[in-house]
Amino acid sequence: MSPMALAQDLGDYPSFLFEDNNLDAFVVVGSAAAPADVVGAVDLAARLAGESYEEVGTGGDSVTVTGGESEDIPIGGAIAASGYLDQVMDDEDLAGLQDSEVTFQSDKYNFREVIVFSSTQPSVQSSLSSGDDDYEENLYLETASGSMAYYWIFDEAINVSTATSSQPLKMDFLGESIKITSVSGATSFTAFVGDTYSMNVGDSVEVEGKTVTLENVGSTRSVRLNIDGTLYTVSGTETHDGIEVTIDDYFYADALAERGATLIMGKQASASYTDGDKFKKDDNICNNDPNDTDCWEWVIQGLTDNAATIVGSSGPSSGPYIGVKGVFTINDDTDDPITAGGCYQFPNDYTELCFDSLTVSDEGYMTLTLEYADSADLSNAIAGKTSVDTIRIYTSNEEGLNLKSTLSGLAADTRTTQIWLEVNTTDADWVNVYYRNSEGAKTYAGYVNTTVSGGVNFAEVDYGDTKSTNVALDLAGDASAAADALNLTFNIVGKTTTDLGDNYDDIKVQLSHASGGAFDGLGTTPNTEEADELQWCNGDGSTCSWRNIGTKDENQRSRYGIVIEDPKSHGASDEVVLQIPNDQVFARIVVKGPSTTVTSSTGGTVKQVVPVTNAVAKLDTEVSLPVGKSLVLVGGPAVNRLTAQAMGLDFPTYGASGLLPFAEGEGYVELVDGVLESGEYAVVVAGWSASDTRNAASVLQQFGSFQEQLDGNMAVKITSVSASGITAA
């Protein structure tokens, strides 16, 4: 049944005829209808059938950033590491950052705003790369104290220490106006920090949620203010009713109406800051939250220098500069790190660092299962092998595995869905490899001499752009030398070695077997989860530092983006289950300036038309109410029984009766709610003549072209298939 939560009108046609994007209605034509009615019904049915769709995955979202910076960052990587985002960004990178001149004591000085990131943080992390199991299969953007900063820098020599209250340095800092009125040293200044209001007597403004009215201006630099109904006389700087007021300038005249003043007002009108102070000193306690302004600290240097700012690849290093840096550390689940769709805001929401999305959608994964399979029938490949203890590897996608031609039984690389491994019964140095061929039969592929130093690559994952060396399957060890000596390693490398090099992300499975004997499970003890039966390479690019993950009871995600499903649960069943992405997974990171715009796709899906195979069209004599569907009724009350019932008329009712709401030469469309059946709509498509009915059907068939004429109306009359031919009934 279609939802009825909101009132509908013809402007909503045909949305109310669908449920879950699929047509849930009948088009009903009168059994006595003229051919023109039938043609109109066919047109409507065809259009409605074409509106049914399902959403299918297309891969990761498409993101367009205008006036900002965007980069795909690999898991475990820092956003501003070499080859990715720049550490220092200015107006050429982020729209809305200032690059202008400031007038200070009659001279002009060039200045810029810059955003600076550390080369090691923020970084994209998974459960495995960060070591936080609570991340599970999700990705997060971690950051460290001091890794995000904003600065005002000067491109030519300036001596800020000459600032006075009468000749201040005026700055738009993080989108707010401040005026530096004095400098007490290279790392300290005092400034007006409230908002500036130029007011005439009688003017009112809103400050900190209160109404402030200038009542009068005295001749001795004092003012009379009304703050939410209470009068105060203010001289210099004073605080009243939670508002600090500083008189910046005033104008006194004999006539009251000609008096005025420039007032600086806010929670604070003026403040003094030293390098390392909390940004707004709300409570001077940082709660490790980027949205807490006390988790941003002032960076103030070189104010007594008569010099320009020196800016290197990692930010300002000498000369005068004023900024703030984040002093929060977000590096585990309890710190509430952002994930896809989240942003870290700089103070005043001036700029943002956002984790926009992932490059691989949820639909872009293939399941790969490695399991102990006893009693496998391999007799199609080699006679007599009707019950073999094997390791079976299989994928949810057809031909998701690629066997290498280096196997003795293959002349070329061969695609398959399933592989079986068997310890060779005559030489336990060897592991026999079998696969399902294109005809579905199990076939011998050859053997692997597992004692070769470094192991032997015998297969690869082949799924989308994850192929070739991205996820290679290697066997190593000597089954003849000791029990449980064989290992299968998923040898993983990225799209490029910069994105993910070798020996950073491998996954190793210990295979269980007796010395010189057949496979009997995973790990040392079959049918039991063990920490070291599944290991992950926390490597440095040259060697692996193997981390045991076999008893972790949460999903884990590797640097390539592979999801390792609940190792503990699957290990108890002697299996490993991996979700393999169709490409290396990256985090799309976006840095936004004050004027940056970002547009995205619809979440990695497109609308795909679903063929309608059920009956759509019915004769009125074939419909017995209730039917549990909405109805589109084609033909007037003289030829369609249900039309007559929906209009509250007897069947048949003709035009000569004088009871019709339309006249000769007019078509008619009406939406009725719950008249034929509670909770269902009926759309009447009628006309004085069959040709008028067909015109009405044509208007509905082209509903998108006549949206404006249909919108807001429950019924319309139609004299022609044109905008001017449609009027409210």
Order of alpha helices (4+ residues) and beta strands (2+ residues): beta-beta-beta-alpha-beta-beta-beta-beta-beta-beta-alpha-beta-beta-beta-beta-beta-beta-beta-beta-beta-beta-beta-beta-beta-beta-beta-beta-beta-beta-beta-beta-beta-beta-beta-beta-beta-beta-beta-beta-beta-beta-beta-beta-beta-beta-beta-beta-alpha-beta-beta-beta-beta-beta-alpha-beta-beta-alpha-alpha-beta-beta
